[in-house]
Amino acid sequence: MHQSHALVAIVTLLSLLVYIWMIFRIGGARKRSGIDAPAMTGHPELERHLRVQANTVEWLVIYLPSLWLFAIYWNDLVAAALGVVWILGRIIYALGYAADPKKREVGFIIQALATAVLLFGALGRAIWAFIVIGN
């Protein structure tokens, strides 16, 4: 039976909305610190928010393809659930890092584990499909 992948589409868009939320938090940090663009340094709060945004985009390029390939090769519902875990991990990471860089670990570990399951789950199933079904 063909899966619509609507749940994964929704989670993908929610993931991007979380990323946009992080971008807006940079604007707030800029306003509070009085540091206008294009400056990227000069106040610890601004630098923490910029690092959260940069780290998130670094992970998005691993997470999003893994999310979709897991949904295709395994299951839409499980992929979407892991995507929600990733989103929660990124929010915990962002809030923790913004408060104190030492508080970023829990959120980072949550999202990294969710990504690892998606990535290696998709890779394993794709390899299995190739071996069993062929190209």
Phi and psi in degrees as GROMACS dihedral restraints (atoms count N, CA, C in turn):
[ dihedral_restraints ]
;  ai    aj    ak    al  type     phi  dphi    fc
    3     4     5     6     1   -76.8    20    10
    4     5     6     7     1   132.0    20    10
    6     7     8     9     1   -91.4    20    10
    7     8     9    10     1   142.4    20    10
    9    10    11    12     1   -80.9    20    10
   10    11    12    13     1   -23.7    20    10
   12    13    14    15     1    62.7    20    10
   13    14    15    16     1    22.3    20    10
   15    16    17    18     1   -61.4    20    10
   16    17    18    19     1   -38.8    20    10
   18    19    20    21     1   -63.4    20    10
   19    20    21    22     1   -42.5    20    10
   21    22    23    24     1   -67.9    20    10
   22    23    24    25     1   -35.3    20    10
   24    25    26    27     1   -62.2    20    10
   25    26    27    28     1   -43.8    20    10
   27    28    29    30     1   -63.1    20    10
   28    29    30    31     1   -45.8    20    10
   30    31    32    33     1   -64.6    20    10
   31    32    33    34     1   -38.0    20    10
   33    34    35    36     1   -59.2    20    10
   34    35    36    37     1   -47.0    20    10
   36    37    38    39     1   -67.9    20    10
   37    38    39    40     1   -37.2    20    10
   39    40    41    42     1   -64.0    20    10
   40    41    42    43     1   -38.2    20    10
   42    43    44    45     1   -60.7    20    10
   43    44    45    46     1   -41.7    20    10
   45    46    47    48     1   -69.1    20    10
   46    47    48    49     1   -34.2    20    10
   48    49    50    51     1   -65.9    20    10
   49    50    51    52     1   -36.9    20    10
   51    52    53    54     1   -62.8    20    10
   52    53    54    55     1   -41.4    20    10
   54    55    56    57     1   -62.6    20    10
   55    56    57    58     1   -42.3    20    10
   57    58    59    60     1   -63.2    20    10
   58    59    60    61     1   -40.2    20    10
   60    61    62    63     1   -56.2    20    10
   61    62    63    64     1   -41.4    20    10
   63    64    65    66     1   -64.4    20    10
   64    65    66    67     1   -38.8    20    10
   66    67    68    69     1   -63.1    20    10
   67    68    69    70     1   -44.8    20    10
   69    70    71    72     1   -63.5    20    10
   70    71    72    73     1   -31.5    20    10
   72    73    74    75     1   -66.2    20    10
   73    74    75    76     1   -28.7    20    10
   75    76    77    78     1   -63.9    20    10
   76    77    78    79     1   -43.5    20    10
   78    79    80    81     1   -59.1    20    10
   79    80    81    82     1   -42.0    20    10
   81    82    83    84     1   -63.5    20    10
   82    83    84    85     1   -41.5    20    10
   84    85    86    87     1   -65.6    20    10
   85    86    87    88     1   -37.1    20    10
   87    88    89    90     1   -62.3    20    10
   88    89    90    91     1   -44.7    20    10
   90    91    92    93     1   -64.2    20    10
   91    92    93    94     1   -46.0    20    10
   93    94    95    96     1   -65.1    20    10
   94    95    96    97     1   -35.1    20    10
   96    97    98    99     1   -88.8    20    10
   97    98    99   100     1   -14.4    20    10
   99   100   101   102     1    74.7    20    10
  100   101   102   103     1    19.3    20    10
  102   103   104   105     1  -103.2    20    10
  103   104   105   106     1   112.4    20    10
  105   106   107   108     1   -86.9    20    10
  106   107   108   109     1   154.2    20    10
  108   109   110   111     1   -63.3    20    10
  109   110   111   112     1   146.5    20    10
  111   112   113   114     1   -93.4    20    10
  112   113   114   115     1     7.5    20    10
  114   115   116   117     1   -57.7    20    10
  115   116   117   118     1   138.8    20    10
  117   118   119   120     1  -116.2    20    10
  118   119   120   121     1    -3.2    20    10
  120   121   122   123     1  -137.5    20    10
  121   122   123   124     1   170.9    20    10
  123   124   125   126     1   126.7    20    10
  124   125   126   127     1   -18.1    20    10
  126   127   128   129     1  -145.8    20    10
  127   128   129   130     1   130.8    20    10
  129   130   131   132     1   -56.3    20    10
  130   131   132   133     1   -38.6    20    10
  132   133   134   135     1   -63.0    20    10
  133   134   135   136     1   -46.7    20    10
  135   136   137   138     1   -60.4    20    10
  136   137   138   139     1   -45.2    20    10
  138   139   140   141     1   -63.3    20    10
  139   140   141   142     1   -36.5    20    10
  141   142   143   144     1   -65.7    20    10
  142   143   144   145     1   -44.1    20    10
  144   145   146   147     1   -65.2    20    10
  145   146   147   148     1   -39.0    20    10
  147   148   149   150     1   -64.0    20    10
  148   149   150   151     1   -38.5    20    10
  150   151   152   153     1   -68.7    20    10
  151   152   153   154     1   -38.2    20    10
  153   154   155   156     1   -59.3    20    10
  154   155   156   157     1   -47.6    20    10
  156   157   158   159     1   -63.8    20    10
  157   158   159   160     1   -44.9    20    10
  159   160   161   162     1   -65.3    20    10
  160   161   162   163     1   -43.4    20    10
  162   163   164   165     1   -64.4    20    10
  163   164   165   166     1   -36.8    20    10
  165   166   167   168     1   -65.5    20    10
  166   167   168   169     1   -43.0    20    10
  168   169   170   171     1   -66.8    20    10
  169   170   171   172     1   -32.5    20    10
  171   172   173   174     1   -61.8    20    10
  172   173   174   175     1   -39.1    20    10
  174   175   176   177     1   -80.2    20    10
  175   176   177   178     1   -30.4    20    10
  177   178   179   180     1   -57.1    20    10
  178   179   180   181     1   -37.5    20    10
  180   181   182   183     1   -70.1    20    10
  181   182   183   184     1   -18.5    20    10
  183   184   185   186     1   -92.7    20    10
  184   185   186   187     1   -45.8    20    10
  186   187   188   189     1   -66.3    20    10
  187   188   189   190     1   -49.8    20    10
  189   190   191   192     1   -63.3    20    10
  190   191   192   193     1   -47.4    20    10
  192   193   194   195     1   -63.7    20    10
  193   194   195   196     1   -36.7    20    10
  195   196   197   198     1   -64.9    20    10
  196   197   198   199     1   -40.6    20    10
  198   199   200   201     1   -58.1    20    10
  199   200   201   202     1   -49.6    20    10
  201   202   203   204     1   -69.6    20    10
  202   203   204   205     1   -40.8    20    10
  204   205   206   207     1   -68.7    20    10
  205   206   207   208     1   -34.9    20    10
  207   208   209   210     1   -62.4    20    10
  208   209   210   211     1   -43.8    20    10
  210   211   212   213     1   -61.0    20    10
  211   212   213   214     1   -40.2    20    10
  213   214   215   216     1   -70.0    20    10
  214   215   216   217     1   -44.9    20    10
  216   217   218   219     1   -88.8    20    10
  217   218   219   220     1   -19.8    20    10
  219   220   221   222     1  -119.4    20    10
  220   221   222   223     1   -86.1    20    10
  222   223   224   225     1  -159.5    20    10
  223   224   225   226     1   135.1    20    10
  225   226   227   228     1   -63.5    20    10
  226   227   228   229     1   -45.3    20    10
  228   229   230   231     1   -64.5    20    10
  229   230   231   232     1   -44.4    20    10
  231   232   233   234     1   -66.0    20    10
  232   233   234   235     1   -43.0    20    10
  234   235   236   237     1   -60.3    20    10
  235   236   237   238     1   -45.6    20    10
  237   238   239   240     1   -62.8    20    10
  238   239   240   241     1   -41.4    20    10
  240   241   242   243     1   -62.2    20    10
  241   242   243   244     1   -43.1    20    10
  243   244   245   246     1   -65.5    20    10
  244   245   246   247     1   -34.4    20    10
  246   247   248   249     1   -64.2    20    10
  247   248   249   250     1   -38.7    20    10
  249   250   251   252     1   -64.8    20    10
  250   251   252   253     1   -39.7    20    10
  252   253   254   255     1   -60.4    20    10
  253   254   255   256     1   -43.3    20    10
  255   256   257   258     1   -59.8    20    10
  256   257   258   259     1   -45.7    20    10
  258   259   260   261     1   -59.1    20    10
  259   260   261   262     1   -48.2    20    10
  261   262   263   264     1   -61.4    20    10
  262   263   264   265     1   -40.7    20    10
  264   265   266   267     1   -61.2    20    10
  265   266   267   268     1   -41.8    20    10
  267   268   269   270     1   -67.3    20    10
  268   269   270   271     1   -36.7    20    10
  270   271   272   273     1   -66.7    20    10
  271   272   273   274     1   -45.3    20    10
  273   274   275   276     1   -60.6    20    10
  274   275   276   277     1   -42.9    20    10
  276   277   278   279     1   -59.1    20    10
  277   278   279   280     1   -49.1    20    10
  279   280   281   282     1   -62.6    20    10
  280   281   282   283     1   -46.7    20    10
  282   283   284   285     1   -67.1    20    10
  283   284   285   286     1   -40.5    20    10
  285   286   287   288     1   -65.6    20    10
  286   287   288   289     1   -47.8    20    10
  288   289   290   291     1   -63.4    20    10
  289   290   291   292     1   -40.8    20    10
  291   292   293   294     1   -62.9    20    10
  292   293   294   295     1   -35.4    20    10
  294   295   296   297     1   -76.1    20    10
  295   296   297   298     1   -43.8    20    10
  297   298   299   300     1  -167.2    20    10
  298   299   300   301     1   122.5    20    10
  300   301   302   303     1   -52.8    20    10
  301   302   303   304     1   -25.6    20    10
  303   304   305   306     1   -72.0    20    10
  304   305   306   307     1   -12.5    20    10
  306   307   308   309     1   -97.5    20    10
  307   308   309   310     1    16.5    20    10
  309   310   311   312     1   -91.5    20    10
  310   311   312   313     1   -15.1    20    10
  312   313   314   315     1   -61.9    20    10
  313   314   315   316     1   -45.2    20    10
  315   316   317   318     1   -59.6    20    10
  316   317   318   319     1   -51.0    20    10
  318   319   320   321     1   -62.4    20    10
  319   320   321   322     1   -38.1    20    10
  321   322   323   324     1   -63.8    20    10
  322   323   324   325     1   -44.7    20    10
  324   325   326   327     1   -64.3    20    10
  325   326   327   328     1   -42.3    20    10
  327   328   329   330     1   -58.3    20    10
  328   329   330   331     1   -51.3    20    10
  330   331   332   333     1   -70.0    20    10
  331   332   333   334     1   -32.9    20    10
  333   334   335   336     1   -67.2    20    10
  334   335   336   337     1   -40.5    20    10
  336   337   338   339     1   -66.6    20    10
  337   338   339   340     1   -42.5    20    10
  339   340   341   342     1   -60.6    20    10
  340   341   342   343     1   -43.0    20    10
  342   343   344   345     1   -64.3    20    10
  343   344   345   346     1   -41.3    20    10
  345   346   347   348     1   -61.4    20    10
  346   347   348   349     1   -42.8    20    10
  348   349   350   351     1   -62.6    20    10
  349   350   351   352     1   -45.0    20    10
  351   352   353   354     1   -62.7    20    10
  352   353   354   355     1   -48.1    20    10
  354   355   356   357     1   -64.1    20    10
  355   356   357   358     1   -54.7    20    10
  357   358   359   360     1   -75.2    20    10
  358   359   360   361     1   -29.1    20    10
  360   361   362   363     1   -64.4    20    10
  361   362   363   364     1   -46.2    20    10
  363   364   365   366     1   -65.5    20    10
  364   365   366   367     1   -43.7    20    10
  366   367   368   369     1   -62.5    20    10
  367   368   369   370     1   -46.5    20    10
  369   370   371   372     1   -61.3    20    10
  370   371   372   373     1   -44.2    20    10
  372   373   374   375     1   -69.3    20    10
  373   374   375   376     1   -36.4    20    10
  375   376   377   378     1   -65.2    20    10
  376   377   378   379     1   -41.4    20    10
  378   379   380   381     1   -63.5    20    10
  379   380   381   382     1   -45.4    20    10
  381   382   383   384     1   -58.9    20    10
  382   383   384   385     1   -44.9    20    10
  384   385   386   387     1   -61.7    20    10
  385   386   387   388     1   -40.8    20    10
  387   388   389   390     1   -64.4    20    10
  388   389   390   391     1   -42.3    20    10
  390   391   392   393     1   -68.6    20    10
  391   392   393   394     1   -45.3    20    10
  393   394   395   396     1   -78.7    20    10
  394   395   396   397     1   -45.3    20    10
  396   397   398   399     1   -95.6    20    10
  397   398   399   400     1   -33.9    20    10
  399   400   401   402     1    93.3    20    10
  400   401   402   403     1  -175.6    20    10
